[in-house]
Amino acid sequence: MTDANFLREQLALIRELADRADPHIRKRLLALAEKYERRLAEQSRNTQDRS
């Protein structure tokens, strides 16, 4: 599994958990999801730069 696939799977899991969480936990999970999204975007840029 590539790192990008791992991040996508974790992002989906985090968002699913956030949908069911109480407001305080949801806020923290969504902040974590944003970090994963930034990492994915960074990896995507790095991959495009290499091409």
C-alpha positions, 0 to 999 in steps of 0.5 A, a space after each residue: 500500500 502506498 503512503 497516499 493510499 494509506 492517508 486516503 483510507 485513514 482520512 475516510 476513517 477519521 471522517 466517518 468517526 467524526 460523523 458519529 462523534 460528539 461535538 468536541 471530539 468531532 472538532 478534533 477529528 476534523 482538525 486531524 483530517 485537515 492535517 491528512 489532507 495537507 499531507 496528501 496535497 503535499 505528496 501530490 505536488 511532490 509527485 507532479 514535480 518529479 514528472 
